[in-house]
Amino acid sequence: MSIHSQDDLFGFADRPEPPPDPKAIAAAASREKLRLVHARLCKEYGCPVAYFHELSPLDELVSSLLSHRTRNSESGAAYKELRARFPDWTAVRDAPVGEVQDAIKTCNWPEQKAPRIQQILRLVTERRGGELSLDFLGDLSVRAARDWLEELPGVGPKTSAAVLIFSGLRRRALPVDSHHHRVAQRLGLIPMSLDVGPAHAVLEAMLPDEWDAQTVYDDHEILMFHGQRCCYYRGPECARCLLLDLCPDGQKRLEGKAAPRASSSK
């Protein structure tokens, strides 16, 4: 048997390389773009970003529920009033719903949030065999902890990520708020058609493996800062944006402004 025939027999003959995977190429390009965006925004806004508080996971869950569709100043005031009026979360859980609603009246929709918070506190107590605490989440994987939280009514990917990364647990989870979502869309990191809920999984999959929880937190914060300070919902200031060369949406907006108007016929 010839050497060539033996190679064929044992699978050593030269075979064409498989074609590159377009999805893998696109994923690598997006991850590299995210690294560039992160580096520039860190230089602009300063990294590492200090955590704005250190609450227990259960405290953070209630704080996050109050913040839904509410300004931070108003939800913060509601949270402080809730803690001032009740000695602990057991008392909040067992109080007349009207008292809880009155305590959180500075946030939007207190009549919906008060019974929902009490429902969740009861469910946590039941699922934990009488213990009203979420500290055990620190012993689970990030995915398992998020799945546990997202089984609670009204808890989606943003809230579960917030509980894990903003609380004292400091786990590697990425919340995506409206500013973060808008900037990521305009940069082309995610499609314009992708809603904020499903954007969590796409943006999390894009995070470089070597980024720790602090870096992931920084990434969320600086994208949010950029949305608040330059990449506004209406009238984004693309001309002064330090990400303009990476932003197809910004380039298109400026091209549109620079295009000469068609002369009207006399």
N, C-alpha and C positions, 0 to 999 in steps of 0.2 A: 504493500500500500504506500502511495506517495505521501510525502510530508503534508502536502496541501490537502489530500484526502483525509489524513489523520486530523488535521486542524478542523476540517468540516465536521468530522465525526464527533470530536470532543468539544465542539463549540468555540474553538479558538480562532476561527477564520474572521477576517476583518468584516465588520458589519457597519452599516452607516449609523452615525450618531442620531439619536432621536431628535426630532425638531424641538427647538426651545418652546417652553410652555408660556404662551402669551400672558396667562394670569400671573404666573410667577414673576415674569419680567415687569408687569404693571405694578405688582405688589412691591417689588424691590425699588422701583422708581418712586412710588408714593412714599415709602419709608425714608428714602434719601431726601426727598423734598421736605418731609416733615422735620428731618434733622436740620436742614437749612433754615426753615421757618423758625424752629425752636431756638437755634443759635442766635439769630438776628433779634428775635423778640426778647430773649434773655438779656442781650446786651442793652436793649432799649429800656426794658422795664425792671431789670435787676433780678438775678437768680442766685441762690435759692430764694423763693418767696416765703416769707414767714407765714406759718399757719395762723389763721385769724382767731381760733379758739381751740380748746382741748376739752371736749365734752366726752362723756361716756357714750357708747354706741346707742343706748336707749335714749339718752338726752338728744343725741344727734338725729335720731329717727323722728322724734317729736318736732324738733326744730325744722327739719327738712319738710315735714308734712305741713307745718304752718307757713312755710315759705312759698308753697305752690301758688303761682300767679299773684304774688304779693311782693312789694318792694322790701328789700332787706331791712330797712329802718322800721317798717311796720310789723313785719314778722318777728324781728328782734324784740320789739316792745311787747308783743303778745307773749313771746316765750318768757321774758323776764316777769311779766305780770302773772303768768301761770305758775312760775316757780315761787313767786312771792306769796301767792294766795294759798298754795297747797304745800304741805310738808314733804310729800314725795309722790311718786307716780301711782302708788297704790291709792292714795287719797284722790288723785285726779280720776283714776279708773272708776272709783266707787261713788264719786260725787254726783249730785243731780246734774243732768246735762246742761241745764240753763246756767248753772254757776260756771261751768267750764266755758260755755259759749260767751258769757259776759267777760270772762278773764281774757279771752283772745279776740275781743271785738275790734281791735286795731287792724287785724289782718282781713283779707278778703274772704267772704263766705264763711264766717264763723259758725253759722247755723249748720253747715255741712261738715266742717272740719272738727267741731267738738264731738259729735257722735262717732265720727270715723276714728278719731284718736282714742276714744274710750273703747271702741270695738277692738282696735289693734292691741291696746294694753290688756284687754281680757284674753285675746287670742294668744298673746305671748305668754301670759300666765298659764293658760291651759296647756299650750304646747310644751312648756318647760316644767310641767309637773308642779306648778304652784310658785315657781321662781319668776319674779318680774325683773329680768335682766337679759341683756344681749351680750354680755362679756364673753360668753362661750364662743361667739363668732370668731374670735381670735385664734381658736384652736382648729378651725376648719380651713380648707383651701378657699381662695378668693371666690372661685366659681360656686363651691358648695354654699358658702356664706351668702352669696348673692341670690342663689336659688331659694334658700330658706326665707330670706327677706321678701323676695318677689312673690311668694305664696300668700303674703299678707295683702288684704284688700287696699287698693290705692297705692301700692308700692311698685314702681316700675324701675327700669334700669338706672335712671338718674338718681333716684332716692337711694337705691341699694348701693350704688357706687359712692354717694355722698356719705352714707353711714360708715362705710369701710375706710375711706381715705380722709375725711374731715374729722372724724372722731379720734380719740386717743389710740385707736388700733393702728392707724397709719398704714393701711394695706394698699397694695398696688391695684387700684380701681380708678377708672376714668369717668367722671361725670361730664355730661355735655349739656351746657345751658344754651339759651337762644343765641347769645353772642358768639360763643365757641362754634356752634353749629353754622351760623351765618358766615363766619370767616373761613371755616373749612370748606364750605360750599363754593365761595367765591374764589378760593385758591385752587379749586379743582381737586382737592383731596377726596371729596365725596361728591356724588352727583347732585345737581340742583334739585332733583326730584326726590331725594332721600329725606324722609322725615326724621325729626330729632330722635325719636325712639329707636328705630333700627340703626341710626347713625352710631349709636354707642358701640355695637359689635364691630362695625366696620373700622371705626377709628381706633378701638382697642387692639384689633388685629394688626394695625399699622404700627403700633408702638415698638420701638427697637427693644430687643430682648434684654439688653444690658441696662435699660432704664429702671431705676429703683422707684419706690413709692414717692420720694421727694421730687424726683424728676418728672414723674407722671403728674403730680400735683402742680408743679411749676408749669407744665405744658397746658393744663386746663386754665390756670390763672392767667398766664400771659396771652393766650388766645382770647380769653374773656376781656382782659384789659384792652387789647387791640380793638375788639369790637365796640367797646365803650368809648374809646378815645380817638379813634380814627375811622374804622370800618363801620360807620353808622348804618342803621337800617335804612334810613332815608338820607340821601346826600353824602355818601361816603367820600372822604377827602383823599381820593386816589392819587392826586398829583403829589402829595407829600408822604405817601405811604412807602415805608422802607421795604415792603414786600412786592412792590409794583412789578418788578421784572419776573416774579414768580406767579403773578396773579392774572390769569386770562380774563377774568371778569373786569378787573380794573383797567386793563389795557383796552378792552373793548369799549368801556365807558369813555375813556379819554379820546379814543379814536372817533367816537360818535360826536363828542363835543368839538373836535377839531375839524370835522368834515364841513366843507363850505355849503352854505344853503343854496338850493337851486334858485336861480333868478326867475322871478315871476314875469310873465309876458305882459307887455304894456297894451 
